[in-house]
Amino acid sequence: MTTKPKVSKAALAEQFRGFIDPDYVITDDETLKPYECDGLAMYCEMPMLVVLPETVEQVQRVMRICSEYGVPVVARGAGTGLCAGAMPHKEGVVLSLAKFNRILKIDPLERTARLQPGVRNLAISEEAAQFGLYYGPDPSSQIACTIGGNVAENSGGVHCLKYGLTVHNLLSVELITMEGERITIGSDGLDACGMDLLALITGSEGLLGVVTEVKVKLLPKPEVAQVVMAGFDSIEKAGDAVGGIIEHGIIPGGLEMMDSHAIVAADDFAQAGYPREAKALLLCEVDGTEEEVHEHIAEAEEVFRKLGATSVRTSQSEEERALLWKGRKSAFPAVGRISPDYYCMDGTIPRRQLARVLLEMEKMSDEYGLRVANVFHAGDGNLHPLILFDANVPGEFERTEEFGGRILELCVEVGGCITGEHGVGVEKIRQMAVQFNDEELQQFHDVKAAFDPAGILNPGKGVPTLRFCQEYRSLEHKHEHTEADHG
Ligand SMILES: Cc1cc2nc3c(=O)[nH]c(=O)nc-3n(C[C@H](O)[C@H](O)[C@H](O)COP(=O)(O)OP(=O)(O)OC[C@H]3O[C@@H](n4cnc5c(N)ncnc54)[C@H](O)[C@@H]3O)c2cc1C
C-alpha cells in the first residue's frame, strides 16, 4: 500500500527538469492523455506526470527522487500490454523507455544482441537478418512492442512452442532498483552461478526494477519452413489433433488454432484462403533442414487426416506460407471489424484439456449472451478467447469482465494458469486469489519487498493483498447471482 507522496507535482517536475530535457517532462493533461492506458483500454488512469529520460544515469536519478518522496513509478515500453500492467498510478510518474531505442551490438559469432529496452521486438530480427540470424520470441505485437516490455511480461508468440518464451532466450538484463542502484543479472555464459535471478526478473511486470539493457540469444534462420493448414468439423477433433501432432514426436515451429468466428473474420480481412465452413482450423508450421521438413510435413498431413481433418493443404511457396500466417497474425484486428469492442483473454491449460475448455466456453458464451472468437497458441495450450461486446450497451462491459474471469478460473480448475504470456497487471489480480494460496502470495510479497520495500514500483499490479484475496474467495456463489441475472 503506498502512502501519499511527500511532494507536489510542480516541485517534482521542477526537479526532473534540472537534469532531463524539459520537453520530456510532461505535465499537461492533453499530452499526458495517451499514457492513461496500455493495450487494454478498459482500465485507464491519468498519471501525475510522465518523464522520458535518455540515459541510465537519468533513470537512476528519477528513481532516487521518487524513492525519497514516496512517489509511485510505472515503467512503460510501447504500451501494447494487454493486462493494464503499464496503466499509470494517479499520484505517480510514468517512466517511459521510448528513448532507449538503440541496438547496441549484434554479435554474429556469439549469436547474441545487446539492446536498449525500448528496441522493438521485430527490429532485432530485422537487424540480425544480415547475419542469417533472428530473435525467437515473436509476439503478434512485435512490430511495436519493446524488448523491455517483453522481459517484464515474459512474452511469447507463435514460435515459442519450439523456441521458448522470452525467459529462454535471455542472457542478462541490467536493472535499476527503486533506490537507483544499477545491477546486472545473468551472465554471458549459458549458466550463471548463484540463484537464477534472471528467471525471477523475467515476467516480474515492472514490480522489481526498471530494465535498462537486455542481452538476448539469436537463432540461425531455418533453411526451410512450410505450413500445413487443416480444417475440422468439430473443435474436439481439432483439439485431439493438437495432441496427436505432439504425441507423434513432431515439435512444430508453431501450432495455432482458430474457431469458426475467427476463421471467417480473418479470411474476410486477409483473403487467406481458409476453409470458411470449418468449425476449427489448425496451422502447423514445420521448420528445419529440407529433409527434416519434408519428412515432418508428410507425417503431419497424415496425422491430421487420420484424426478427422476435412481439409488439408500445405504451403508450396514462401508467398503462400506468408498468406496463411497473415490471416492468423491479423486475426485480432479482423475480429475488431465484426464487433464494436472485444476483450482478449489469456490463460493456459494442459493441451489435453483443449476440447473440454473450448466446449465449456461455448456454453458460457450462450449463458452470457456474448460471442467468443478463439484464436490461440494451441501447441502450448495458451488460449486467447476474444469476447465480443459493445461498451455502449449498459452492463455489457461488466458481464464481459465477469465472463473473462470465469474463463480464467476454468483454466485453473483444469490444471492450468491464469496467464500464458500477457501477465497479471490489474486485469487478472482477482484470479491470483484462485491460482495461489495465502502462503504462496506472501512469498511473492516478500520477494517484492526485498527489491522495493516501500512498495512504490508499479503498485497495485501483479500481486494482490492477502486481504483482497480473502474477500474475493469469500464471495461464495459469486457467479451464480449474475448467472441468474443473465438468464
Ligand atoms: C495486437 C496485440 C497482439 C499481442 N500479441 C502478443 C503475443 O502474441 N504474445 C505476447 O506475449 N504478448 C502479446 N501482446 C501483449 C504485449 O504486446 C506484450 O505484453 C509486450 O511484451 C508488451 O510490451 P510493451 O513494450 O508494449 O510494454 P508495455 O505495455 O509498455 O508494458 C508492459 C509491462 O512491462 C513493464 N515494463 C515495460 N518496460 C519496462 C522496462 N524497461 N523495465 C521494467 N518494466 C517494464 C510495464 O510496467 C508493464 O507492467 C499483444 C498485444 C497486442 C496489442
The ligand as a Tripos MOL2 file, in Angstrom:
@<TRIPOS>MOLECULE
LIG
   53    58     1     0     0
SMALL
NO_CHARGES

@<TRIPOS>ATOM
      1 C1         -2.4470   -6.8480  -31.0530 C.3       1 LIG1
      2 C2         -1.6260   -7.3740  -29.9150 C.ar      1 LIG1
      3 C3         -1.0850   -8.6400  -30.0040 C.ar      1 LIG1
      4 C4         -0.3230   -9.1410  -28.9550 C.ar      1 LIG1
      5 N1          0.2240  -10.3820  -29.0870 N.ar      1 LIG1
      6 C5          1.0020  -10.8670  -28.1070 C.ar      1 LIG1
      7 C6          1.6010  -12.1640  -28.2430 C.ar      1 LIG1
      8 O1          1.4420  -12.8600  -29.2500 O.2       1 LIG1
      9 N2          2.3610  -12.6040  -27.2180 N.ar      1 LIG1
     10 C7          2.5660  -11.8610  -26.0890 C.ar      1 LIG1
     11 O2          3.2670  -12.3150  -25.2110 O.2       1 LIG1
     12 N3          2.0220  -10.6430  -25.9450 N.ar      1 LIG1
     13 C8          1.2450  -10.1310  -26.9080 C.ar      1 LIG1
     14 N4          0.6890   -8.8880  -26.7610 N.ar      1 LIG1
     15 C9          0.8860   -8.1390  -25.4940 C.3       1 LIG1
     16 C10         2.0670   -7.1570  -25.4610 C.3       1 LIG1
     17 O3          2.4280   -6.7370  -26.7580 O.3       1 LIG1
     18 C11         3.2650   -7.7350  -24.7120 C.3       1 LIG1
     19 O4          2.9190   -7.9210  -23.3500 O.3       1 LIG1
     20 C12         4.5250   -6.8680  -24.7920 C.3       1 LIG1
     21 O5          5.6130   -7.5300  -24.2110 O.3       1 LIG1
     22 C13         4.3780   -5.5110  -24.1070 C.3       1 LIG1
     23 O6          5.4980   -4.7240  -24.4830 O.3       1 LIG1
     24 P1          5.4270   -3.1410  -24.3910 P.3       1 LIG1
     25 O7          6.7390   -2.6020  -24.7690 O.co2     1 LIG1
     26 O8          4.2770   -2.6180  -25.1390 O.co2     1 LIG1
     27 O9          5.2140   -2.9640  -22.8180 O.3       1 LIG1
     28 P2          4.1890   -2.0500  -22.0300 P.3       1 LIG1
     29 O10         2.7880   -2.3770  -22.3880 O.co2     1 LIG1
     30 O11         4.6020   -0.6380  -22.1190 O.co2     1 LIG1
     31 O12         4.4640   -2.5590  -20.5330 O.3       1 LIG1
     32 C14         4.1400   -3.8730  -20.1630 C.3       1 LIG1
     33 C15         4.6400   -4.1150  -18.7300 C.3       1 LIG1
     34 O13         6.0470   -4.0960  -18.7290 O.3       1 LIG1
     35 C16         6.5440   -3.1200  -17.8220 C.3       1 LIG1
     36 N5          7.7280   -2.5570  -18.4700 N.ar      1 LIG1
     37 C17         7.8090   -2.0540  -19.7300 C.ar      1 LIG1
     38 N6          9.0820   -1.6990  -19.9930 N.ar      1 LIG1
     39 C18         9.7950   -1.9790  -18.8720 C.ar      1 LIG1
     40 C19        11.1640   -1.8270  -18.5140 C.ar      1 LIG1
     41 N7         12.0580   -1.3280  -19.3510 N.pl3     1 LIG1
     42 N8         11.5380   -2.2100  -17.2740 N.ar      1 LIG1
     43 C20        10.6530   -2.7300  -16.4090 C.ar      1 LIG1
     44 N9          9.3600   -2.8920  -16.6860 N.ar      1 LIG1
     45 C21         8.9420   -2.5270  -17.9050 C.ar      1 LIG1
     46 C22         5.3990   -2.1490  -17.6240 C.3       1 LIG1
     47 O14         5.4750   -1.5140  -16.3620 O.3       1 LIG1
     48 C23         4.2040   -3.0600  -17.7200 C.3       1 LIG1
     49 O15         3.9800   -3.6920  -16.4870 O.3       1 LIG1
     50 C24        -0.0980   -8.3530  -27.7840 C.ar      1 LIG1
     51 C25        -0.6260   -7.0700  -27.7170 C.ar      1 LIG1
     52 C26        -1.3840   -6.5790  -28.7540 C.ar      1 LIG1
     53 C27        -1.9310   -5.1870  -28.6380 C.3       1 LIG1
@<TRIPOS>BOND
     1     1     2 1
     2     2     3 ar
     3     2    52 ar
     4     3     4 ar
     5     4     5 ar
     6     4    50 ar
     7     5     6 ar
     8     6     7 ar
     9     6    13 1
    10     7     8 2
    11     7     9 ar
    12     9    10 ar
    13    10    11 2
    14    10    12 ar
    15    12    13 ar
    16    13    14 ar
    17    14    15 1
    18    14    50 ar
    19    15    16 1
    20    16    17 1
    21    16    18 1
    22    18    19 1
    23    18    20 1
    24    20    21 1
    25    20    22 1
    26    22    23 1
    27    23    24 1
    28    24    25 2
    29    24    26 1
    30    24    27 1
    31    27    28 1
    32    28    29 2
    33    28    30 1
    34    28    31 1
    35    31    32 1
    36    32    33 1
    37    33    34 1
    38    33    48 1
    39    34    35 1
    40    35    36 1
    41    35    46 1
    42    36    37 ar
    43    36    45 ar
    44    37    38 ar
    45    38    39 ar
    46    39    40 ar
    47    39    45 ar
    48    40    41 1
    49    40    42 ar
    50    42    43 ar
    51    43    44 ar
    52    44    45 ar
    53    46    47 1
    54    46    48 1
    55    48    49 1
    56    50    51 ar
    57    51    52 ar
    58    52    53 1
@<TRIPOS>SUBSTRUCTURE
     1 LIG1         1 GROUP 0 **** ****
